[in-house]
Amino acid sequence: MPIALTLHLLGVIVWVGGMFFAHMVLRGVLGRMLEPQQRLPVLLKVFDGFFLWVWLSVILILASGYWMLFVLYETESAFWLSFMSLVGTLMAAIFIFIYALPYHQLDTALKIHDMPKAVAAISLIRQLILTNLILGLLVTVVAIFGKYGLI
């Protein structure tokens, strides 16, 4: 249990913390300091590095989470466990969509210097990362409150 929970929490910290930093800090700084033609290639390189860590985090979170659900909580059907499982899986699906579509569209658009398509791709990525950030914070609150019997 301690190993699974540790891996789970480390994955959550990396993923949700990274989304918080990217959305709440990095985006604003880059927006104030760089024009879109400069900003978008920087963001692509940031995503290149961050998404490797997100893939590892998603694997750790889902593997450890479902292991704990089916092995440790097999007889418990609490709302918070179901909510955490459903929302975590939804978040992973949203990330896979980001990676499979707008992230690659951003890369392609920048390579052919198509700024309108690059801007559209980064806008979708931003919206989906914000969605996942909100879901990640919400599931964290539900998990903690649920674990301690507050919901």
mmCIF file of the C-alpha atoms, coordinates in Angstrom:
data_MODEL
# 
_entry.id   MODEL 
# 
loop_
_atom_site.group_PDB 
_atom_site.id 
_atom_site.type_symbol 
_atom_site.label_atom_id 
_atom_site.label_alt_id 
_atom_site.label_comp_id 
_atom_site.label_asym_id 
_atom_site.label_entity_id 
_atom_site.label_seq_id 
_atom_site.pdbx_PDB_ins_code 
_atom_site.Cartn_x 
_atom_site.Cartn_y 
_atom_site.Cartn_z 
_atom_site.occupancy 
_atom_site.B_iso_or_equiv 
_atom_site.pdbx_formal_charge 
_atom_site.auth_seq_id 
_atom_site.auth_comp_id 
_atom_site.auth_asym_id 
_atom_site.auth_atom_id 
_atom_site.pdbx_PDB_model_num 
ATOM 1   C CA . MET A 1 1   ? 0.000   0.000  0.000   1.00 0.00 ? 1   MET A CA 1 
ATOM 2   C CA . PRO A 1 2   ? 2.662   2.625  0.845   1.00 0.00 ? 2   PRO A CA 1 
ATOM 3   C CA . ILE A 1 3   ? 4.496   2.030  -2.443  1.00 0.00 ? 3   ILE A CA 1 
ATOM 4   C CA . ALA A 1 4   ? 1.321   2.238  -4.556  1.00 0.00 ? 4   ALA A CA 1 
ATOM 5   C CA . LEU A 1 5   ? 0.097   5.322  -2.721  1.00 0.00 ? 5   LEU A CA 1 
ATOM 6   C CA . THR A 1 6   ? 3.500   7.013  -3.010  1.00 0.00 ? 6   THR A CA 1 
ATOM 7   C CA . LEU A 1 7   ? 3.702   6.339  -6.757  1.00 0.00 ? 7   LEU A CA 1 
ATOM 8   C CA . HIS A 1 8   ? 0.128   7.538  -7.152  1.00 0.00 ? 8   HIS A CA 1 
ATOM 9   C CA . LEU A 1 9   ? 0.739   10.783 -5.281  1.00 0.00 ? 9   LEU A CA 1 
ATOM 10  C CA . LEU A 1 10  ? 4.053   11.469 -7.043  1.00 0.00 ? 10  LEU A CA 1 
ATOM 11  C CA . GLY A 1 11  ? 2.294   11.086 -10.393 1.00 0.00 ? 11  GLY A CA 1 
ATOM 12  C CA . VAL A 1 12  ? -0.467  13.455 -9.297  1.00 0.00 ? 12  VAL A CA 1 
ATOM 13  C CA . ILE A 1 13  ? 1.993   16.038 -7.977  1.00 0.00 ? 13  ILE A CA 1 
ATOM 14  C CA . VAL A 1 14  ? 3.997   16.037 -11.217 1.00 0.00 ? 14  VAL A CA 1 
ATOM 15  C CA . TRP A 1 15  ? 0.953   16.170 -13.507 1.00 0.00 ? 15  TRP A CA 1 
ATOM 16  C CA . VAL A 1 16  ? -1.369  18.544 -11.653 1.00 0.00 ? 16  VAL A CA 1 
ATOM 17  C CA . GLY A 1 17  ? 1.490   20.692 -10.392 1.00 0.00 ? 17  GLY A CA 1 
ATOM 18  C CA . GLY A 1 18  ? 2.905   20.935 -13.903 1.00 0.00 ? 18  GLY A CA 1 
ATOM 19  C CA . MET A 1 19  ? -0.475  21.956 -15.305 1.00 0.00 ? 19  MET A CA 1 
ATOM 20  C CA . PHE A 1 20  ? -0.871  24.561 -12.580 1.00 0.00 ? 20  PHE A CA 1 
ATOM 21  C CA . PHE A 1 21  ? 2.575   26.007 -13.303 1.00 0.00 ? 21  PHE A CA 1 
ATOM 22  C CA . ALA A 1 22  ? 2.081   25.971 -17.081 1.00 0.00 ? 22  ALA A CA 1 
ATOM 23  C CA . HIS A 1 23  ? -1.376  27.524 -16.983 1.00 0.00 ? 23  HIS A CA 1 
ATOM 24  C CA . MET A 1 24  ? -1.069  29.946 -14.090 1.00 0.00 ? 24  MET A CA 1 
ATOM 25  C CA . VAL A 1 25  ? 2.563   31.095 -14.390 1.00 0.00 ? 25  VAL A CA 1 
ATOM 26  C CA . LEU A 1 26  ? 4.384   30.173 -17.597 1.00 0.00 ? 26  LEU A CA 1 
ATOM 27  C CA . ARG A 1 27  ? 1.563   31.143 -19.968 1.00 0.00 ? 27  ARG A CA 1 
ATOM 28  C CA . GLY A 1 28  ? 1.277   34.625 -18.492 1.00 0.00 ? 28  GLY A CA 1 
ATOM 29  C CA . VAL A 1 29  ? 5.021   35.288 -18.474 1.00 0.00 ? 29  VAL A CA 1 
ATOM 30  C CA . LEU A 1 30  ? 5.449   34.142 -22.060 1.00 0.00 ? 30  LEU A CA 1 
ATOM 31  C CA . GLY A 1 31  ? 2.393   36.146 -23.108 1.00 0.00 ? 31  GLY A CA 1 
ATOM 32  C CA . ARG A 1 32  ? 3.856   39.332 -21.650 1.00 0.00 ? 32  ARG A CA 1 
ATOM 33  C CA . MET A 1 33  ? 7.405   38.809 -22.893 1.00 0.00 ? 33  MET A CA 1 
ATOM 34  C CA . LEU A 1 34  ? 7.108   37.200 -26.327 1.00 0.00 ? 34  LEU A CA 1 
ATOM 35  C CA . GLU A 1 35  ? 5.105   37.651 -29.506 1.00 0.00 ? 35  GLU A CA 1 
ATOM 36  C CA . PRO A 1 36  ? 3.129   34.589 -30.708 1.00 0.00 ? 36  PRO A CA 1 
ATOM 37  C CA . GLN A 1 37  ? 5.752   33.825 -33.359 1.00 0.00 ? 37  GLN A CA 1 
ATOM 38  C CA . GLN A 1 38  ? 8.319   33.465 -30.563 1.00 0.00 ? 38  GLN A CA 1 
ATOM 39  C CA . ARG A 1 39  ? 6.021   32.151 -27.839 1.00 0.00 ? 39  ARG A CA 1 
ATOM 40  C CA . LEU A 1 40  ? 4.537   29.175 -29.681 1.00 0.00 ? 40  LEU A CA 1 
ATOM 41  C CA . PRO A 1 41  ? 7.861   27.422 -30.445 1.00 0.00 ? 41  PRO A CA 1 
ATOM 42  C CA . VAL A 1 42  ? 8.858   27.872 -26.793 1.00 0.00 ? 42  VAL A CA 1 
ATOM 43  C CA . LEU A 1 43  ? 5.576   26.338 -25.645 1.00 0.00 ? 43  LEU A CA 1 
ATOM 44  C CA . LEU A 1 44  ? 6.042   23.428 -28.051 1.00 0.00 ? 44  LEU A CA 1 
ATOM 45  C CA . LYS A 1 45  ? 9.467   22.711 -26.520 1.00 0.00 ? 45  LYS A CA 1 
ATOM 46  C CA . VAL A 1 46  ? 7.991   23.014 -23.016 1.00 0.00 ? 46  VAL A CA 1 
ATOM 47  C CA . PHE A 1 47  ? 5.312   20.492 -23.972 1.00 0.00 ? 47  PHE A CA 1 
ATOM 48  C CA . ASP A 1 48  ? 7.949   18.211 -25.527 1.00 0.00 ? 48  ASP A CA 1 
ATOM 49  C CA . GLY A 1 49  ? 9.590   17.907 -22.120 1.00 0.00 ? 49  GLY A CA 1 
ATOM 50  C CA . PHE A 1 50  ? 6.500   18.073 -19.923 1.00 0.00 ? 50  PHE A CA 1 
ATOM 51  C CA . PHE A 1 51  ? 4.471   15.535 -21.882 1.00 0.00 ? 51  PHE A CA 1 
ATOM 52  C CA . LEU A 1 52  ? 7.128   12.862 -21.340 1.00 0.00 ? 52  LEU A CA 1 
ATOM 53  C CA . TRP A 1 53  ? 6.601   13.328 -17.612 1.00 0.00 ? 53  TRP A CA 1 
ATOM 54  C CA . VAL A 1 54  ? 2.826   13.374 -18.046 1.00 0.00 ? 54  VAL A CA 1 
ATOM 55  C CA . TRP A 1 55  ? 2.928   10.009 -19.850 1.00 0.00 ? 55  TRP A CA 1 
ATOM 56  C CA . LEU A 1 56  ? 4.899   8.536  -16.944 1.00 0.00 ? 56  LEU A CA 1 
ATOM 57  C CA . SER A 1 57  ? 2.524   10.168 -14.451 1.00 0.00 ? 57  SER A CA 1 
ATOM 58  C CA . VAL A 1 58  ? -0.597  8.889  -16.221 1.00 0.00 ? 58  VAL A CA 1 
ATOM 59  C CA . ILE A 1 59  ? 0.783   5.357  -16.245 1.00 0.00 ? 59  ILE A CA 1 
ATOM 60  C CA . LEU A 1 60  ? 1.745   5.553  -12.556 1.00 0.00 ? 60  LEU A CA 1 
ATOM 61  C CA . ILE A 1 61  ? -1.552  7.119  -11.520 1.00 0.00 ? 61  ILE A CA 1 
ATOM 62  C CA . LEU A 1 62  ? -3.775  4.701  -13.397 1.00 0.00 ? 62  LEU A CA 1 
ATOM 63  C CA . ALA A 1 63  ? -1.749  1.582  -12.568 1.00 0.00 ? 63  ALA A CA 1 
ATOM 64  C CA . SER A 1 64  ? -1.403  2.392  -8.869  1.00 0.00 ? 64  SER A CA 1 
ATOM 65  C CA . GLY A 1 65  ? -4.932  3.769  -8.600  1.00 0.00 ? 65  GLY A CA 1 
ATOM 66  C CA . TYR A 1 66  ? -6.624  0.767  -10.138 1.00 0.00 ? 66  TYR A CA 1 
ATOM 67  C CA . TRP A 1 67  ? -4.348  -1.591 -8.206  1.00 0.00 ? 67  TRP A CA 1 
ATOM 68  C CA . MET A 1 68  ? -5.379  0.064  -4.941  1.00 0.00 ? 68  MET A CA 1 
ATOM 69  C CA . LEU A 1 69  ? -9.035  0.100  -6.021  1.00 0.00 ? 69  LEU A CA 1 
ATOM 70  C CA . PHE A 1 70  ? -9.222  -3.576 -6.938  1.00 0.00 ? 70  PHE A CA 1 
ATOM 71  C CA . VAL A 1 71  ? -6.814  -4.992 -4.341  1.00 0.00 ? 71  VAL A CA 1 
ATOM 72  C CA . LEU A 1 72  ? -7.124  -2.762 -1.294  1.00 0.00 ? 72  LEU A CA 1 
ATOM 73  C CA . TYR A 1 73  ? -10.635 -1.360 -1.640  1.00 0.00 ? 73  TYR A CA 1 
ATOM 74  C CA . GLU A 1 74  ? -12.202 -4.340 -3.398  1.00 0.00 ? 74  GLU A CA 1 
ATOM 75  C CA . THR A 1 75  ? -15.177 -4.518 -1.048  1.00 0.00 ? 75  THR A CA 1 
ATOM 76  C CA . GLU A 1 76  ? -15.612 -0.769 -0.609  1.00 0.00 ? 76  GLU A CA 1 
ATOM 77  C CA . SER A 1 77  ? -17.838 1.078  -3.061  1.00 0.00 ? 77  SER A CA 1 
ATOM 78  C CA . ALA A 1 78  ? -17.494 4.592  -1.750  1.00 0.00 ? 78  ALA A CA 1 
ATOM 79  C CA . PHE A 1 79  ? -18.469 7.571  -3.878  1.00 0.00 ? 79  PHE A CA 1 
ATOM 80  C CA . TRP A 1 80  ? -14.998 9.100  -3.620  1.00 0.00 ? 80  TRP A CA 1 
ATOM 81  C CA . LEU A 1 81  ? -13.346 5.953  -5.035  1.00 0.00 ? 81  LEU A CA 1 
ATOM 82  C CA . SER A 1 82  ? -15.721 5.825  -7.990  1.00 0.00 ? 82  SER A CA 1 
ATOM 83  C CA . PHE A 1 83  ? -15.363 9.562  -8.581  1.00 0.00 ? 83  PHE A CA 1 
ATOM 84  C CA . MET A 1 84  ? -11.571 9.403  -8.433  1.00 0.00 ? 84  MET A CA 1 
ATOM 85  C CA . SER A 1 85  ? -11.474 6.446  -10.854 1.00 0.00 ? 85  SER A CA 1 
ATOM 86  C CA . LEU A 1 86  ? -13.875 8.009  -13.332 1.00 0.00 ? 86  LEU A CA 1 
ATOM 87  C CA . VAL A 1 87  ? -12.332 11.477 -13.304 1.00 0.00 ? 87  VAL A CA 1 
ATOM 88  C CA . GLY A 1 88  ? -8.767  10.136 -13.398 1.00 0.00 ? 88  GLY A CA 1 
ATOM 89  C CA . THR A 1 89  ? -9.602  8.034  -16.438 1.00 0.00 ? 89  THR A CA 1 
ATOM 90  C CA . LEU A 1 90  ? -11.335 11.015 -18.078 1.00 0.00 ? 90  LEU A CA 1 
ATOM 91  C CA . MET A 1 91  ? -8.271  13.177 -17.424 1.00 0.00 ? 91  MET A CA 1 
ATOM 92  C CA . ALA A 1 92  ? -6.031  10.545 -19.001 1.00 0.00 ? 92  ALA A CA 1 
ATOM 93  C CA . ALA A 1 93  ? -8.318  10.441 -22.049 1.00 0.00 ? 93  ALA A CA 1 
ATOM 94  C CA . ILE A 1 94  ? -8.183  14.238 -22.339 1.00 0.00 ? 94  ILE A CA 1 
ATOM 95  C CA . PHE A 1 95  ? -4.381  14.142 -22.161 1.00 0.00 ? 95  PHE A CA 1 
ATOM 96  C CA . ILE A 1 96  ? -4.209  11.421 -24.818 1.00 0.00 ? 96  ILE A CA 1 
ATOM 97  C CA . PHE A 1 97  ? -6.439  13.568 -27.033 1.00 0.00 ? 97  PHE A CA 1 
ATOM 98  C CA . ILE A 1 98  ? -4.201  16.614 -26.449 1.00 0.00 ? 98  ILE A CA 1 
ATOM 99  C CA . TYR A 1 99  ? -1.131  14.585 -27.315 1.00 0.00 ? 99  TYR A CA 1 
ATOM 100 C CA . ALA A 1 100 ? -2.669  12.877 -30.347 1.00 0.00 ? 100 ALA A CA 1 
ATOM 101 C CA . LEU A 1 101 ? -4.281  15.883 -31.975 1.00 0.00 ? 101 LEU A CA 1 
ATOM 102 C CA . PRO A 1 102 ? -3.625  19.529 -31.055 1.00 0.00 ? 102 PRO A CA 1 
ATOM 103 C CA . TYR A 1 103 ? -0.048  18.947 -29.838 1.00 0.00 ? 103 TYR A CA 1 
ATOM 104 C CA . HIS A 1 104 ? 0.896   17.351 -33.159 1.00 0.00 ? 104 HIS A CA 1 
ATOM 105 C CA . GLN A 1 105 ? -1.107  19.993 -35.051 1.00 0.00 ? 105 GLN A CA 1 
ATOM 106 C CA . LEU A 1 106 ? 0.912   22.671 -33.257 1.00 0.00 ? 106 LEU A CA 1 
ATOM 107 C CA . ASP A 1 107 ? 4.174   21.000 -34.241 1.00 0.00 ? 107 ASP A CA 1 
ATOM 108 C CA . THR A 1 108 ? 3.104   20.624 -37.876 1.00 0.00 ? 108 THR A CA 1 
ATOM 109 C CA . ALA A 1 109 ? 1.732   24.168 -38.105 1.00 0.00 ? 109 ALA A CA 1 
ATOM 110 C CA . LEU A 1 110 ? 4.954   25.636 -36.732 1.00 0.00 ? 110 LEU A CA 1 
ATOM 111 C CA . LYS A 1 111 ? 7.057   23.605 -39.176 1.00 0.00 ? 111 LYS A CA 1 
ATOM 112 C CA . ILE A 1 112 ? 5.120   25.000 -42.148 1.00 0.00 ? 112 ILE A CA 1 
ATOM 113 C CA . HIS A 1 113 ? 4.789   28.492 -40.593 1.00 0.00 ? 113 HIS A CA 1 
ATOM 114 C CA . ASP A 1 114 ? 0.977   28.375 -40.477 1.00 0.00 ? 114 ASP A CA 1 
ATOM 115 C CA . MET A 1 115 ? 0.377   30.726 -37.544 1.00 0.00 ? 115 MET A CA 1 
ATOM 116 C CA . PRO A 1 116 ? -3.461  30.615 -37.614 1.00 0.00 ? 116 PRO A CA 1 
ATOM 117 C CA . LYS A 1 117 ? -3.400  26.804 -37.253 1.00 0.00 ? 117 LYS A CA 1 
ATOM 118 C CA . ALA A 1 118 ? -0.682  27.014 -34.593 1.00 0.00 ? 118 ALA A CA 1 
ATOM 119 C CA . VAL A 1 119 ? -2.736  29.560 -32.623 1.00 0.00 ? 119 VAL A CA 1 
ATOM 120 C CA . ALA A 1 120 ? -5.854  27.381 -32.920 1.00 0.00 ? 120 ALA A CA 1 
ATOM 121 C CA . ALA A 1 121 ? -3.930  24.328 -31.707 1.00 0.00 ? 121 ALA A CA 1 
ATOM 122 C CA . ILE A 1 122 ? -2.383  26.122 -28.725 1.00 0.00 ? 122 ILE A CA 1 
ATOM 123 C CA . SER A 1 123 ? -5.772  27.593 -27.812 1.00 0.00 ? 123 SER A CA 1 
ATOM 124 C CA . LEU A 1 124 ? -7.320  24.113 -27.706 1.00 0.00 ? 124 LEU A CA 1 
ATOM 125 C CA . ILE A 1 125 ? -4.374  22.778 -25.705 1.00 0.00 ? 125 ILE A CA 1 
ATOM 126 C CA . ARG A 1 126 ? -4.744  25.655 -23.222 1.00 0.00 ? 126 ARG A CA 1 
ATOM 127 C CA . GLN A 1 127 ? -8.486  25.026 -22.797 1.00 0.00 ? 127 GLN A CA 1 
ATOM 128 C CA . LEU A 1 128 ? -8.005  21.285 -22.309 1.00 0.00 ? 128 LEU A CA 1 
ATOM 129 C CA . ILE A 1 129 ? -5.134  21.736 -19.869 1.00 0.00 ? 129 ILE A CA 1 
ATOM 130 C CA . LEU A 1 130 ? -7.309  24.140 -17.875 1.00 0.00 ? 130 LEU A CA 1 
ATOM 131 C CA . THR A 1 131 ? -10.104 21.553 -17.909 1.00 0.00 ? 131 THR A CA 1 
ATOM 132 C CA . ASN A 1 132 ? -7.720  18.864 -16.678 1.00 0.00 ? 132 ASN A CA 1 
ATOM 133 C CA . LEU A 1 133 ? -6.292  21.212 -14.054 1.00 0.00 ? 133 LEU A CA 1 
ATOM 134 C CA . ILE A 1 134 ? -9.762  21.918 -12.663 1.00 0.00 ? 134 ILE A CA 1 
ATOM 135 C CA . LEU A 1 135 ? -10.628 18.206 -12.730 1.00 0.00 ? 135 LEU A CA 1 
ATOM 136 C CA . GLY A 1 136 ? -7.325  17.338 -11.043 1.00 0.00 ? 136 GLY A CA 1 
ATOM 137 C CA . LEU A 1 137 ? -7.868  19.839 -8.244  1.00 0.00 ? 137 LEU A CA 1 
ATOM 138 C CA . LEU A 1 138 ? -11.485 18.720 -7.822  1.00 0.00 ? 138 LEU A CA 1 
ATOM 139 C CA . VAL A 1 139 ? -10.623 15.024 -7.665  1.00 0.00 ? 139 VAL A CA 1 
ATOM 140 C CA . THR A 1 140 ? -7.915  15.807 -5.098  1.00 0.00 ? 140 THR A CA 1 
ATOM 141 C CA . VAL A 1 141 ? -10.436 17.544 -2.844  1.00 0.00 ? 141 VAL A CA 1 
ATOM 142 C CA . VAL A 1 142 ? -13.009 14.756 -3.261  1.00 0.00 ? 142 VAL A CA 1 
ATOM 143 C CA . ALA A 1 143 ? -10.387 12.079 -2.569  1.00 0.00 ? 143 ALA A CA 1 
ATOM 144 C CA . ILE A 1 144 ? -9.183  13.742 0.631   1.00 0.00 ? 144 ILE A CA 1 
ATOM 145 C CA . PHE A 1 145 ? -12.660 14.548 1.920   1.00 0.00 ? 145 PHE A CA 1 
ATOM 146 C CA . GLY A 1 146 ? -13.880 11.073 0.983   1.00 0.00 ? 146 GLY A CA 1 
ATOM 147 C CA . LYS A 1 147 ? -10.960 9.270  2.597   1.00 0.00 ? 147 LYS A CA 1 
ATOM 148 C CA . TYR A 1 148 ? -11.697 11.024 5.865   1.00 0.00 ? 148 TYR A CA 1 
ATOM 149 C CA . GLY A 1 149 ? -15.454 10.438 5.670   1.00 0.00 ? 149 GLY A CA 1 
ATOM 150 C CA . LEU A 1 150 ? -16.396 14.037 5.029   1.00 0.00 ? 150 LEU A CA 1 
ATOM 151 C CA . ILE A 1 151 ? -18.468 13.230 1.921   1.00 0.00 ? 151 ILE A CA 1 
# 
